[in-house]
Amino acid sequence: MRLVITMAATILVAACAARPDNIAAVNVGQNEYRGYSCAQLEDARLKYSQALENLSAQQNRAADGDAWGVFLLGLPISSMSGGDRETTIAVTKGHLQSIERERARKNCS
């Protein structure tokens, strides 16, 4: 019985929303920003940086909600209700990495 409870608790905790810092970027490709000028790259970087900041705040709220949900009800409520932004954060981080690589390749300051 103890094993079943431990396994159930592990599954519930694993279902919780991850903290933004623990979400890895996905590869969005190396050619996404090839035709961009340095000014366009800076605009795109700013856009994705602001988006990441907003998404990270939402994700932190989801992770907090999941922690409370698991603690009080045994369920990751925020993740179950669509509050988890992990995929969008991973893609946004991927865009930022791609932009930074292209900025470095073009020697943008």
C-alpha positions as CSV (number, residue, x, y, z in Angstrom):
1,M,0.0,0.0,0.0
2,R,2.8,2.4,0.9
3,L,4.3,1.7,-2.6
4,V,1.1,2.6,-4.3
5,I,0.8,5.9,-2.4
6,T,4.4,6.8,-3.1
7,M,3.9,6.0,-6.8
8,A,0.7,8.1,-7.0
9,A,2.4,11.0,-5.2
10,T,5.3,10.8,-7.7
11,I,3.0,10.9,-10.7
12,L,1.1,13.8,-9.3
13,V,4.2,15.8,-8.6
14,A,5.6,15.0,-12.0
15,A,2.4,16.4,-13.6
16,C,2.9,19.8,-12.0
17,A,3.9,22.8,-14.1
18,A,7.7,23.2,-14.4
19,R,9.3,26.5,-13.4
20,P,10.4,28.6,-16.4
21,D,14.1,28.3,-15.5
22,N,13.8,24.5,-15.8
23,I,12.2,24.6,-19.3
24,A,14.7,23.9,-22.1
25,A,14.6,25.7,-25.4
26,V,13.5,23.8,-28.5
27,N,15.4,24.2,-31.8
28,V,13.4,26.4,-34.2
29,G,16.0,26.1,-37.0
30,Q,19.0,28.0,-38.0
31,N,17.6,29.8,-41.0
32,E,14.6,31.4,-39.3
33,Y,16.3,34.8,-39.0
34,R,18.9,34.7,-41.8
35,G,17.4,37.5,-43.9
36,Y,17.0,39.8,-40.9
37,S,19.0,43.0,-40.5
38,C,20.6,43.8,-37.1
39,A,17.7,46.3,-36.4
40,Q,15.1,43.6,-37.3
41,L,16.9,41.1,-35.1
42,E,16.9,43.5,-32.2
43,D,13.1,44.1,-32.7
44,A,12.5,40.4,-32.7
45,R,14.7,39.9,-29.6
46,L,12.8,42.5,-27.8
47,K,9.4,41.0,-28.8
48,Y,10.4,37.5,-27.7
49,S,12.1,38.7,-24.5
50,Q,8.9,40.5,-23.5
51,A,6.8,37.5,-24.4
52,L,9.1,35.2,-22.4
53,E,8.8,37.5,-19.4
54,N,5.0,37.4,-19.5
55,L,4.9,33.7,-20.1
56,S,7.3,33.1,-17.3
57,A,5.0,35.0,-14.9
58,Q,2.0,32.9,-16.1
59,Q,4.1,29.7,-15.7
60,N,5.2,30.6,-12.2
61,R,1.5,31.2,-11.2
62,A,0.6,27.8,-12.7
63,A,3.5,26.1,-10.8
64,D,2.4,27.7,-7.6
65,G,-1.2,26.7,-8.3
66,D,-0.2,23.2,-9.0
67,A,1.8,23.0,-5.8
68,W,-1.2,24.2,-3.7
69,G,-3.5,21.9,-5.7
70,V,-1.4,18.9,-5.0
71,F,-1.0,19.9,-1.4
72,L,-4.7,20.5,-0.7
73,L,-6.5,18.2,-3.2
74,G,-3.9,15.9,-4.6
75,L,-4.3,17.3,-8.1
76,P,-2.2,19.7,-10.2
77,I,-5.2,22.0,-10.8
78,S,-3.4,24.7,-13.0
79,S,-1.9,22.1,-15.3
80,M,-5.2,20.3,-15.6
81,S,-7.0,23.5,-16.5
82,G,-4.6,24.6,-19.2
83,G,-2.5,27.0,-17.2
84,D,0.8,25.3,-18.1
85,R,2.7,27.3,-20.7
86,E,5.7,25.0,-21.0
87,T,5.6,24.4,-24.7
88,T,5.1,28.1,-25.5
89,I,8.1,29.0,-23.3
90,A,10.3,26.3,-24.9
91,V,9.5,27.7,-28.4
92,T,10.0,31.3,-27.3
93,K,13.4,30.4,-25.8
94,G,14.2,28.6,-29.0
95,H,13.5,31.8,-31.0
96,L,15.6,33.9,-28.6
97,Q,18.5,31.4,-29.0
98,S,18.2,31.5,-32.8
99,I,18.1,35.3,-32.8
100,E,21.2,35.5,-30.6
101,R,23.1,33.1,-32.9
102,E,22.2,35.2,-35.9
103,R,23.2,38.4,-34.1
104,A,26.5,36.9,-33.3
105,R,27.0,35.6,-36.9
106,K,26.3,39.2,-38.2
107,N,28.4,40.8,-35.4
108,C,25.4,42.9,-34.3
109,S,26.1,45.0,-31.2
